[in-house]
Amino acid sequence: MRIETLQPDEVFVFGSNASGAHGGGAALFAYECFGAVWGQSEGLQGQSYGIDTMSGLEVFREQARRFVDFAAQHPELRFVMTEVGCGIAGYTPAQVAGFFADAPPNVVLPESFVDVLGAG
């Protein structure tokens, strides 16, 4: 599913880098279309939410945990996730989908993550 528009209560979840330089991939799309803030790598930014996927798996895992907690605290929002970490960062869904295994129902995981988690 390609995300092109959002409803007012939806948030686009994308992979970022530590400097918040949203120069390519989903990060650039978030910057151009959904209010991502240049220089902010993590967290809610306009109608988007960044997760640093470029600083290694431990940082990625920790930021994914914080995202899952944030989403649970904001049931009024619907978080639509890209294949976070599976583009420019170079990870596979098998490597990272588990970071989102405890995501609440208001997080819409990409199909490839659902496939990996369902196989577990």
Beta strands, then each sheet from edge to edge (+ up, - down):
strand 1: 10-16
strand 2: 43-45
strand 3: 48-52
strand 4: 78-81
strand 5: 107-108
sheet 1: 2+ 3- 1- 4- 5-
end
